[in-house]
């Protein structure tokens, strides 16, 4: 992330004076060798200016060779590494506990032991905002969330509960949505932000032998875990947790350009274990795809800075150019893309990433229109009225003399055949859903009924009785036949008479069923009464028998 040719290491020279030494990593340098000790590399420069120990160092992410260092002297110094002297000083009232740059390197956020959160306009050497942070006495940390105008902080409450906070730098009076409680572990929580996947990683620090973590259902004596959250809709959503029994003293993440993209590795952490060795931890998305996954690998900052140190100190701002990881995936030289390329690549990062590619074909919408027919095989009267209205509007502008391709589906009223037998029509009605189009798969007699309903001047205003024996939207249009005034005469009257007879039969069947239910209810009541009387008689006989036995025993 640091735009510099230097590798920074802090070395203690005397008890009360710590200097920052700078090393330039040689070409082809490696720690793998057959020798007992690696080859020693001499520092190229040292930075002297603090009066007490240096606690933090961090390169500017956009400007070349601009370095920030914090010290126990309550100051942060901004260095021009090429010159070797501090150019700016940010004064605090207590020891600085953490610092983090904004994406363009113009702002800096810090937390300190005075429980204050400060957002600095660095080149003005003045804080733009000073607000109360976490109220606990233990250390708090802050990280700038990439190109967002948001800051994530971790700290403690007054009850020593670990907390997570999200801050809007435009209105930082209080965290967005308040503080989120994490657990009651006493170790410091270190935040790390991944701008590519929009995830926040929280790594515990140190050993915790006094409390147990019960927030996830497990008890642990050490804090070697790494939780990760997704930033969405201006809040953090918990995703998962890496658990380890080995406590970690420190943690760092590898730049994106060094990941194993072929294995869908999205992050790699390096964890110090017991001050004895460094353990790599890979975070991999479980996918089997054998092609480049652009949704989890948007363009990332490369090795080129956006400006020189002189330009930055002169007031210039800007984001560094990015590289396209697809070129790295293909084994080519990293392809450089503009710095503002990220907003375009954020679209596939949504949970429904593959969907935008399918929107090119509009025919996908056609099955979506037919889906309502599957959910309502027996339409209501309102649906029937709406269905006929839609069909009428479709054919309203057409003359009786239709086009040749419609001749097979149309006929005059004089050509209507005799009423089709109800049982015959039911055998032709398909149970599958039918769309309201000209090609309705029903019998010819029902087609004529639909045409009569379409040519009717107005739909039925008050359908008297529904037809429960009709199971499709196409056949249910026969209920609207009374709306046609004297069109053909006898065929219409025949249909009406048939419907009336069916309704009468149905009413008779329902009356018979009701009478049967009444009879069954009466029989059940009679049985309950007889059972109760029988139990009473049995009890009386038993009591008399016991009285007789008692009298015999007394005699």
Steps between C-alpha positions, in 0.01 A plus 500: 500500500786739577615690192870488577811311400592464866422237760457651846624344823519658847814433701570609860837669525501628862259469790306822448561570133350298213587573142337372184746326269430461129614210289483461126422139415759369250392349171442126531532506878369188678504361851531147364865395511718218624683728740422507869422872486363705209723751330517826690374811320620840616247786541509779248365771731372576847239745619572692819264756648283348772602543861346172614433153367334466162181301522352495147621551143286518187575602141263729311291284259499758217821703524846358448740489798271683744509336842309556826649402837349528847690518825466510875568872479129544405578597139470360150766610254456495124829428326637560155707184479702626205617799706513312831336768712150556643291756315182501712413433865159404639483567874283292734424523870588138576667193353379409151359147486431464127501693172364438150514695169209575269516349150632818337741570786364843587339410836616300799295347781653436843395360836680585822500418867286806575203306345470744211453425132670756274476552126795711384542729203863402491650779293321759716635328813158544659227247586184540291299308763560407863230281653465263794592145407468178697452567870707209630843541654671247273649565159280584201586467131377665179521415130391707200264302280674547167328737260194534725450803721467259792724396787484178701618496861541236768524563871345434838197618693506611863406143592807372307293349217664510159317723252489572128412846368422642154556874452395742227772764463241752382309465828728330755325612817405139574539164326246398237240288680694512827773267618468129425602269784736219402588304816665531842854393412764728647739496203520791256312454172695600185292611198606444137301616197480330157371748243462234228251276677364774729584290805634597843731258682529516880798320647548448872830580663673333791404242760179510700508266798235670713189498283335266258343577164144364515350724230554230233422202720863399576731561791853617424790596719692686231411756237640363178183544297425710193141602430390654174200716422348625175428869467155538343221757535718711730546228761715196569353154449680213672622234254720247676801455727843341481574332833837410642623396842831681446488867606636751251721793594480669162341462157556633148332437164661439163420742215244372252749467216682226694199270554439164335218608269466156340389356836260790566711626790359841597720576804817365659602593851835450673466434871773506763467205738663511844774727363651184352377471141268653242199305379327577165119485497315492167139605451357320195160525333377140445433498126573238236501735203810471284481853360588838642251614768458868429239556769746428781804646324429858393795722402731574793774756568827407337857606563490845339421802719254771402752779565845573633574614853564855379163511322321366806657752737407763242130416541427251222246220558412194301451125500782276378450307173372146530584169337263249346543167679370312197833567331677360805271196483605444139869518591558828317644829609254685727275715283456851637149651514388849606453572868129568452443155351375352829140633500439322170632171633296513818180384326601129489576513875131478583366163619331452159812554295418269203161665438615810305632281218159339457320830458621526141231259379151639540321164427568411864203717595253279309487208747469754782172621346358149488590418861183650660286241319676222689415653836126543445337212309156604633465875439267726693217702344715816496773313315247367251366853436854635456588213267206573269576871508859431390384275219241757388761778490726280289238446230303827534648662189456195279212463255279196471682419178825394664830436330547166322708360784209562740234337283547164666426640844198723423140434397167685490219442748300310240779240483491424871424128539256358746592522868782266585428248768653601837668165553656527155638847569654389826695229325650759265605747769871456570616542862811687388510884520382686192607847388245749370589474129320395188652150509316363804515120517132427559216349303343685210178559694688687775681708238163626377400584856814713544432682175145579608629644825761711319247653261260581780439875548575485873609237754265362761451755774389253766561130431232328703657164581850360443554178312708278730533226241714716271875475571671717237490869423403434138192291577388730781413766244173311442370660821487831314261380233189683645660832404428444129158649418298279261788392275381180342218428748459124535872400546540758773183392677616141478823583676318694769254219558785252528676716757181539702445125505856441618459754777174338612669160511782645701258663745317169543828320565604760758159476672533121518849528644381752758220270607742209529732710717208588729411133539859405580525777758183378672631142509827617657310689772284194570806278535662745742184505716465120505865454594460743789189325631668161476797621702265638767317166532829313527610733779174455690521122481859505621412724795216270603730200478758667724230594752387139517854378558548760774177398671606133492834583656330691784255218566 
